[in-house]
Amino acid sequence: MNKAIVLLSGGLDSFVALDIAYKKYNVVLALTFDYGQKAFNEEYLASKCIAEKYNIEHKIIKLDFLKEITKNSLTDENQTNFNELKSVWVPNRNGLFLNIAACFCDSFDIDYIVFGANKEEGRDFSDNKKEYNEISNEYFMYSTMKHPKVVAPCCDMNKIDLVNYMIDNNLSFELIKSCYENIENTGKKHCKNCMSCKLLYNAIKNSKKPDLIEEIF
């Protein structure tokens, strides 16, 4: 089996992408990025548990400079608007993550980079579109010797599809953290109010098991 590296945030999208990839590739490494996001501690714990479930090496990559140049609700304690694109946009985040993953591919002979881009978020976030994957593959032909391929197993799936995939494959919703807010000390699992939570809430509500809402929120 060809080797793969997975970008793992600990959320719904990256968990499903990992599970799909695990059945097709030899997933040898999961990368989680700390760019100063308020929810990092919970994202880290979720990613760590998911990586352990699949017995995959897990590395944390610190990107302190991103917080320094980014003023939005994900990183700034004084901003709390999580429901507008501008308020949750981190400059070239996926581009940076993929390029860092490509460095590992070049150094450790890894064939594929897997990340959780999906159709629903692709409507608002341009770096979740299929075209972005294709362009990334083109520039890795020049910037690496290994020429890894970017794959997004969820690119044709919306959030309802992702939730139903987890249900059909008996994946634990207790493992995921798909919330932008830092809710570490609130006793809640997800805040229900941020953009990411609203998408997840709506997906579960319209899924095969809408009662899962009580488990997640």
N, C-alpha and C positions, 0 to 999 in steps of 0.2 A: 504494500500500500504506500502511496505517496505521502510524504510528511506534510503536515499543516501546522500553522500557528493561528491562534484565535484571539481576536480583540474581545475581551470579556469585561463588561461593565457590571455584571451581576443583575442586569435587568431582563425583562421578558425577551426582548429581541435577541440579545447576545446568547442567552441560555438556549433558545430554540435553535439558533444558528449553530451553536456548538454541538447540540445533540444530533442534528442532521449531519454535520461534518464528521462527527465521531464514527458514524456508521459507514462512511465512505473513505475517510483518510486516516492516516496514523497521526493523530493530533498530539504533538510533542510538547507544546508550550502554549500557555495562556498569558496574555499581557493585560494588566489593568493600569490605567493612567491616573496619576494624582496631579491635577493641575490647579489645585486649591479650591475645588468645588466643596460647597458646604456639606454635601451628603457623602463625602468621600469615605468616612469611617464605615458607614453602613454599606456602601458599594463594595468596599474592600472585603468586609466580612462575608457578604453575599457571594462575591467572586471566589473568595478562598474556599467556601463550602462547596460551590459548584465544581471548582477545579479538583477538589479532593474527591468528590463523588465519582469523577471520571479518572482519577489517579493521574492527573496531568500536572506537570511542573508549572508553577504560578509565579510570575514576576511582577513587581510594582515598579513602574517607571515614573519618576518624579519630574514634573515640568513646571517648576516654580515660576518661570518667566511668564507663563500664560496668564496666571492670576495678576501679575504686575501690569500687563498690557490690556487686560480685559475688565471692563466695568459692566457687569450684568448681574442678574439675580442669582445665577448659579454660584458666583464667587464673592459677591459683595454683600456683607452682612447688613448693609443699610438699604438694600434693594429687595423688595419682596414681590414684585410683579413677575409671576411665572407663566403668564398666559399670552404673551406676545412674542413673535419670532425674534425681534431685536433683543428682547430681555433675556433670552436663553441661547443666543448665538455666541459661540466661541470661535474666534478667527481661525479658519483653516484647521479646525480640530481633527476631522477625519483624515484630511490630507497629511497632517503631521503624524497621526497614529499609524497610518498605513506605511509612511516612509520609514518610521522607526521599526515597524515589523519587517519591512523589506531588508533593513540592515541585518536583522537576525537571520533572515532567509539566506542572505549572501554568505554570512559567516558560518552557518550551521547546515547548509545544503537542504533548506526547506522549500518545498515546491509551491505551497498555497498559503494565502493569507485569507482568513475567514472573518467576516464581520457582519453585524446584524442589520444592515440596511434593509428597509422594508417599504412596500408600496405606499402605505398610508403616510408615513413620514416623508416619503419622497415627494409628496405634493407640496410641502412647505420647505423642506430642507434639500437644497440642490445636491448635496453630497450623499444623498440616499438614493439617487436615481441610477438606473442601469447604465446610462451614458457615462456617469462618473467612474464606474467600475472599468468600463472599456478604456477610457482615457488613462486611468491609473495603470492598466496593463501595458499600454503603449509606452508611457514614460519609464516604466521599470525595464523595458527593453534597452534603454539607454543608461539608466542610472545604476543598474546592478549587473553583475555577471551571471547570477543565477536565473534572472528573469522570472521571478515568482508571479503566479497568477492570483489576482484578487477575485474571490468568490463570495457572493452574498446569497446564501441559500433561501433567504426570506424575501428576496426582492419582488416576488410576485404575490406575496401574502400581505393581507391587512392584519390589523390587530386581532380581529375576531378569529381569523385563520390561525394566528399564533397561539391564542388562548385554547382553541379547539385542538391544536396539535399537542399542547401540553396535556390536555385532558385525555386525548386518545392514546398518548404514550406514557401515561401515568407519571408525569413529571411533577415534582412537588412545588406548589406555589409558595410554600413557606421559604423556599430558597431564594426567591427573587427580590430585588429591590429596584423598583422602577420609578422612584419618587425623586423630584428635584430638591425637596425641602429637607432640612436637617431635622429629623424627628427622633433622633437617638434617645432623647430623654422624655418624650411625650407619652410613651406607652402605646403609640399607634404603629402600625406597620406601614401604611401609606397615608399621605395627608388628605387625599381625595380632591384637593383644590388646584394643584398645579397642572400645567398642560399635559405632562406625562401621565399623571394619575387620572385625569379626565378621560384620556384615550383608553387607558387600561380599564377604568370603571365601565365605560360604554361597551368595550369589547366583551367583558365578562357578563354584563347585563344581557347581551345578545348572543351569548355562547350557549353551548350544550348544558352548562351547569351555572346558571345565573346566581345560585345560592352561594357560590364561591366568594361573592362580594363580602360576605360576613367574615370570611377567613383572611381577606387581604386588607380591608379597610377598618 
